[in-house]
């Protein structure tokens, strides 16, 4: 059966060149980078090269890159460690209502410890407006965390403007850029952020590797204790093969970004427009233009999204109902509800995210099958 994978916001396949770069560090180059003999020194050199590759992708200094197990750990360190270490400055933090659960749950943990949280509303296209942030800031606001682009609807936020507003009030600014690093230009100097989270497996690298960019001079401590690795910022022996893969994926992303951006933008537009034309009573969610390339997010009225996914899978089409991290939850997406979409419509959400290996014929196949699936489900729907 034909297989079409269009869930690249959930994860991406490891690029062949990335896999080849990792292999030696699983076999003969297995040294611990904290040791002083030759195998350890070789691992250390490779790890530092990867740090340089990741830093170059986001225009950071290598010494500002700290490797983690992924985006979730990076988000938790940025939020929990920063707030805990700077509670003397204030105990108020601000996020958006559409953050990933890695941020939402970290903030919930802090609330239980007595910190105050404000969740900012978004526009119907999922944008946090700078004036909304400005009105929510308090003298005791210590940190603002707004994601660079939403994983469910693809909307890209005005991070540069938001960070400037936070800094005017004396607050630090963190952005979860897991969905954008490697897909669109991300320049930490231009954005003006103090911290930024990224993850390897979203840009054709391996799972289990990520990083937190921490601008030099930002007062933050470690989240994981137990060793002096990562310049004493993250205890635990580094995942050397994963980090090597992350570095190689970052290098490839930097070299191919312009080409992939144009290609995926074109394919995404074709898919989005085709769905709109072929399937009535469909709502395109998120900003129709200012979004991650290749990201298409829709809601079908009178249809359960889970049923759409199951039927598509029967045709070999692999997609998502929203965030892969909450795909087992039956409740409607908190992102869509925050954007003002009614619960009964939000239950019919579908996320289609294209990758570099998708072809135009893949889009044609989806546009052939998806209208048929929705029509069949609506014919037997109790939601009409």
C-alpha positions in Angstrom: 0.0 0.0 0.0 1.1 3.5 -0.8 2.5 5.4 2.3 2.5 9.2 2.6 3.9 10.7 5.7 2.7 14.3 6.3 3.2 14.7 10.0 6.6 16.4 10.0 5.7 18.7 12.9 5.5 15.6 15.1 8.8 14.3 14.0 11.0 13.9 10.9 12.9 11.0 9.5 16.7 11.0 10.2 18.5 12.3 7.2 20.9 9.6 5.7 23.9 12.0 6.0 22.9 12.6 9.7 22.8 8.8 10.3 26.1 8.3 8.7 27.7 11.0 10.9 26.3 9.3 14.0 27.4 5.7 13.4 31.1 6.0 14.5 30.0 7.4 17.9 27.9 4.2 18.5 30.8 2.0 17.6 34.6 2.7 17.7 34.3 6.3 18.8 32.4 5.5 22.0 34.4 7.6 24.4 33.0 9.7 27.3 33.7 13.4 26.4 34.5 14.1 30.1 37.5 11.7 30.1 41.1 12.8 29.3 42.4 9.9 27.1 42.3 9.8 23.3 38.8 8.4 22.9 37.3 10.9 25.3 39.1 13.8 23.6 37.9 12.6 20.2 34.3 12.6 21.5 34.8 16.0 23.1 36.1 17.5 19.8 33.1 16.1 17.9 30.7 17.4 20.5 32.2 20.9 20.3 32.0 20.8 16.5 28.3 20.0 16.9 27.9 22.9 19.3 29.4 25.2 16.6 27.1 23.8 13.9 24.0 24.4 16.0 25.2 27.8 17.1 25.8 28.8 13.5 22.2 27.9 12.5 20.7 30.4 14.9 23.6 33.0 14.9 24.6 32.3 18.5 28.1 31.9 20.1 28.9 28.2 20.7 29.4 29.0 24.4 25.7 30.0 24.5 24.5 26.5 23.4 23.7 23.9 26.1 22.7 20.5 24.9 19.6 18.8 26.4 17.5 15.7 25.8 15.1 17.7 23.7 12.7 20.6 23.6 10.8 19.7 26.7 13.9 19.7 28.9 15.0 22.9 27.4 11.7 24.6 28.0 11.6 23.3 31.6 15.1 24.6 32.3 14.4 28.0 30.8 11.2 28.4 32.8 11.6 26.5 36.1 15.3 27.2 36.6 15.1 30.8 35.6 12.1 31.6 37.8 13.5 29.7 40.8 16.8 31.4 40.5 15.4 34.9 40.1 12.4 34.8 42.5 14.0 37.7 44.4 13.3 39.9 41.4 9.6 38.8 41.1 7.4 35.8 41.0 5.2 36.6 38.0 5.6 35.0 34.6 3.7 35.4 31.4 3.0 32.9 28.6 0.5 32.7 25.8 -2.7 30.6 26.0 -1.4 28.4 23.0 1.9 27.2 24.4 3.1 23.6 24.1 2.4 21.5 27.1 6.2 21.5 27.9 5.7 25.1 28.8 2.1 24.9 30.2 2.9 22.0 32.5 6.2 23.7 33.7 4.2 26.8 34.6 1.5 24.8 36.4 4.3 23.2 38.5 5.5 26.7 39.4 2.0 27.9 40.3 1.8 25.1 42.8 5.0 26.6 44.4 3.4 30.0 44.7 4.4 31.7 41.5 1.8 33.8 39.6 1.0 33.1 36.0 -0.7 35.1 33.3 -1.8 33.5 30.0 -2.2 35.9 27.2 -5.1 35.6 24.8 -4.5 35.4 21.0 -6.2 36.7 17.9 -8.4 34.4 15.8 -5.3 33.5 13.7 -3.3 32.6 16.8 -1.1 35.8 17.2 0.0 37.3 20.5 -0.1 41.1 19.9 2.6 43.2 21.5 0.1 45.5 23.1 -1.6 42.6 24.8 1.7 41.7 26.4 2.5 45.3 27.4 -0.8 45.5 29.3 -0.1 42.3 31.2 3.4 43.2 32.4 3.8 44.0 36.1 6.8 45.3 38.1 7.2 41.8 39.5 7.2 40.1 36.0 10.4 38.2 35.8 10.0 36.1 32.6 7.9 36.0 29.4 7.8 32.9 27.3 6.1 32.9 23.9 6.6 30.2 21.3 8.1 31.2 18.0 5.5 29.2 16.0 2.6 27.1 17.1 2.9 23.4 16.5 -0.8 22.9 15.9 -1.7 25.8 13.6 1.7 26.9 12.4 1.3 30.6 13.1 4.6 32.5 13.5 4.7 35.0 16.3 6.2 38.5 16.2 9.0 37.5 18.6 11.3 40.4 18.0 8.6 42.9 19.0 7.4 40.8 21.9 10.9 40.4 23.3 11.4 44.2 23.0 8.3 44.8 25.0 9.3 42.4 27.7 12.8 44.0 28.0 11.3 47.5 28.3 9.7 46.2 31.5 12.9 44.5 32.8 11.7 40.9 32.1 13.7 38.2 30.4 12.3 36.6 27.3 12.3 32.9 26.3 10.9 31.4 23.1 10.1 27.8 22.3 11.5 27.6 18.7 11.2 23.8 18.4 8.9 24.2 15.3 11.0 26.9 13.5 14.7 26.2 14.0 15.9 24.6 10.7 12.7 25.5 8.8 12.8 29.3 8.7 15.6 31.8 9.4 16.1 32.1 13.2 18.6 34.6 14.4 18.8 35.0 18.2 20.6 38.4 17.9 17.9 39.8 15.6 15.1 38.4 17.7 16.6 39.7 20.9 15.7 36.7 23.0 17.5 35.7 26.2 16.7 32.0 25.8 15.6 29.8 23.0 14.7 26.0 22.9 15.3 23.8 19.9 15.0 20.1 19.2 16.9 17.8 16.8 14.2 15.5 15.6 12.2 18.4 14.1 14.9 19.0 11.5 15.8 15.5 10.3 18.1 14.7 13.3 17.7 12.0 15.9 15.3 12.0 18.8 16.7 12.5 22.3 18.8 15.6 21.5 18.0 19.3 21.8 19.4 22.5 23.2 18.8 25.6 25.1 20.3 28.8 23.9 21.2 31.0 26.9 22.4 34.5 26.1 25.7 35.3 27.8 25.0 37.0 31.1 21.5 35.6 31.6 21.2 34.5 35.3 20.0 31.0 35.2 21.0 27.8 36.9 20.9 24.1 36.0 17.8 21.9 36.0 19.5 18.5 36.2 22.1 18.1 38.9 24.7 15.4 39.2 27.7 16.5 37.2 29.6 19.5 35.7 28.9 18.7 32.1 27.8 21.4 29.7 29.8 24.1 31.4 28.2 23.1 34.7 24.8 23.9 33.3 23.4 20.4 32.8 24.4 17.3 34.8 24.7 14.0 33.1 26.9 12.4 30.4 26.1 13.9 27.0 24.3 11.9 24.4 27.2 12.1 22.0 25.8 10.3 19.0 22.5 12.3 19.3 24.4 15.6 19.6 26.6 14.7 16.6 23.4 14.0 14.6 21.9 17.3 15.8 25.0 19.2 14.7 25.0 17.6 11.3 21.2 18.2 10.8 21.8 21.8 11.8 24.5 22.2 9.2 22.3 20.6 6.5 19.4 22.8 7.4 21.5 25.9 7.1 22.7 24.9 3.7 19.3 23.8 2.4 16.9 26.2 4.1 16.3 28.6 1.2 15.5 25.7 -1.2 13.3 23.9 1.3 11.4 27.0 2.3 10.4 27.9 -1.2 9.5 24.2 -2.1 7.5 23.6 1.0 5.7 26.9 0.9 4.5 26.1 -2.7 3.4 22.5 -1.8 1.7 23.8 1.4 -0.2 26.4 -0.6 -1.4 23.8 -3.1 -2.6 21.5 -0.4 -4.3 24.3 1.6 -6.0 25.7 -1.4 -7.1 22.3 -2.7 -8.7 21.4 0.6 -10.5 24.7 0.7 -11.8 24.2 -2.9 -12.7 20.5 -2.6 -14.2 20.3 0.9 -17.1 22.6 1.8 -17.6 23.8 5.4 -13.8 23.7 6.1 -12.1 26.3 8.3 -8.4 27.0 7.7 -6.9 27.6 11.1 -3.9 29.8 11.9 -2.5 32.6 9.9 -3.1 31.7 6.2 0.3 33.3 5.1 2.6 33.9 8.1 3.0 30.3 9.0 5.6 27.5 9.0 6.2 26.4 5.4 4.4 23.2 4.4 2.1 23.5 7.5 -1.6 23.1 6.8 -4.2 23.2 9.7 -7.9 22.8 9.1 -11.2 22.0 10.9 -14.0 20.1 9.2 -17.5 20.9 10.4 -19.7 17.9 11.4 -16.7 15.5 11.5 -14.6 14.0 14.3 -11.0 14.5 13.6 -10.0 11.2 15.0 -12.2 9.4 12.5 -10.6 11.3 9.7 -7.2 10.2 10.9 -8.1 6.6 11.1 -9.7 6.5 7.7 -6.7 8.3 6.2 -4.4 5.8 7.8 -6.3 3.1 6.0 -5.2 4.7 2.7 -1.6 5.0 3.9 -1.8 8.7 4.7 -0.2 9.6 8.1 -1.3 12.9 9.6 -2.2 14.4 13.0 -5.2 15.9 14.7 -3.0 18.6 16.3 -0.1 18.2 18.7 1.4 14.7 18.6 2.2 15.1 22.3 -1.5 15.2 23.1 -2.9 13.0 20.4 -4.3 10.5 22.8 -6.4 13.2 24.6 -10.1 13.3 23.7 -10.6 16.9 24.8 -10.6 19.6 22.0 -7.3 21.4 21.4 -6.6 24.2 23.9 -5.0 26.1 21.0 -8.1 26.1 18.9 -10.3 27.0 21.8 -8.1 29.9 22.7 -8.4 31.1 19.1 -12.2 31.2 19.5 -13.1 28.1 17.5 -16.2 26.4 18.9 -15.6 23.1 20.7 -17.8 21.1 18.2 -15.7 22.5 15.3 -12.4 22.1 17.1 -13.1 18.4 17.4 -12.8 18.1 13.6 -9.2 19.4 13.5 -6.6 18.0 11.1 -2.9 18.9 10.8 -1.0 18.1 7.6 2.7 19.0 7.7 4.8 18.4 4.7 8.6 17.6 4.6 11.5 17.8 2.2 10.8 14.3 0.8 7.2 14.8 0.0 6.4 15.2 -3.7 3.6 17.0 -5.7 2.0 13.6 -6.4 1.7 13.1 -2.6 -0.4 16.3 -2.4 -2.5 15.1 -5.4 -3.2 11.8 -3.7 -4.2 13.5 -0.4 -6.5 15.8 -2.4 -8.0 12.8 -4.0 -8.6 10.8 -0.8 -9.4 13.4 1.8 -12.6 14.9 0.3 -13.9 11.3 -0.1 -13.1 10.5 3.5 -14.8 13.7 4.8 -17.9 13.2 2.6 -18.3 9.6 3.8 -17.9 10.6 7.5 -20.4 13.4 7.1 -22.9 11.1 5.5 -23.1 9.1 8.7 -22.3 11.8 11.2 -24.4 12.5 14.3 -22.9 15.9 14.6 -24.9 17.4 11.7 
